[in-house]
Amino acid sequence: MEDDIWIPDVAVWHYKEFKRVNGLVKLNELELKVHNECSAELRYAFDFQVKLRCQMMMDWYPYDQNICHVKLGSYSHSSEDLVFAQGEKTSEHTFTKTSYKDYKFKVLPLCAHAMEETMVDVGGETSVYKVSGFSLMITRKSSKVLAEYIIVLSMLVVTAIF
């Protein structure tokens, strides 16, 4: 039956490295749910690990704040063929830890303007693709950075005086 059902390709936009992984339970299954008097629901799931590219702006260091958009979509089906819809559960993405070293993280829903990607092929033809995902806000813990600078500068001043 799987050979007769169209399974869309899923791509992670702006990735640096992508690989499929197997967890404790291997997710590489096609699931079909049929509800009474409702349309059927088809799900295809798999585990993956991805490293993303995210341009960081350090102009306001140590008070910098950056937003990275994590986007999933299709490179082979344009917005006319395939549409990703964001539901209420999209904003439920979370991390077990909301901070790491000098950074704090917050997950936000993907803004409407970021839900389309435009690509120009080698022939110069433009295609628009719909994407889904979330935005990751990365904020530096400025108090920790400033405290480290104050300690170092204080030690240098004390050393210079004596």
Disulfide bonds with the S-S distance in Angstrom:
Cys54-Cys68 1.62
